[in-house]
Amino acid sequence: MARNMQPIAKRCRALGISPAVMGYAKKTSNRNPGGQMRKKKSEYALQLAEKQKVKFVYGIMEKQFREYYDKASRMAGKTGENLLVLVERRLDNVVYRLGFVQTRREARQAVSHAHFTVNGRKVNIPSYLVKPGDVIEVVASSRSSAKFSKLTGEDAPMVMLPQWLEREKNTLKGTVTKMPAREDIDLPVEEHLIVELYSK
């Protein structure tokens, strides 16, 4: 599958987002901050940039992103918010949000390598959509690895969880307590511009 291999910091700067959104600590350059073009962007350019921002952050290719949009448009409520909620519910994003890995890219790889279970069953599909009540755990055979063993105990890193997720202390187990809401998604994006783009 094709992937954008452009350096994270450079891509973040071009899209006007902080690498912290991606799970990276490196800051963008202060030169032309936010990646803002010196000339005024067209309406289409603004809409396209917002779509590219969401696709980049969540690691989604165009075909799948369009499928998310089509599904969101058929759901009750605002299409833009529905779209963000759908991508937020992806298993690779949930694994990242629970603090089991440091970045969404790492999460996608870990899920693909079958390091996680959902409700006791191994799931190796990064795009799997979780729902309230789902329990996500690191599989027993992976818990002793250096990658995951450092996440438990007194020296385990602190994780700021969104309100729709819970993680039992000193365990490699998390629970989806409810559906994510728009306010739970900290990505600085104007989703209505994406809707306008696809509505043309």
ABEGO torsion letter per residue (X at the ends): XBBBABBAAAAAAAAGBBAAAAGBABBBBABGBGGBBABBBBAAAAAAAAAAAAAAAAGBBAAAAAAAAAAAAABBEBAAAAAAAAAAABAAAAAAAAGABABAAAAAAAAAAGABBBGGBBBABAABBBBBGBBBBBBAAAAABAAAAAABEAABBBBBBBAABBBBBGBABBBBABBBBAAABABBBBAAAAAAAAAX
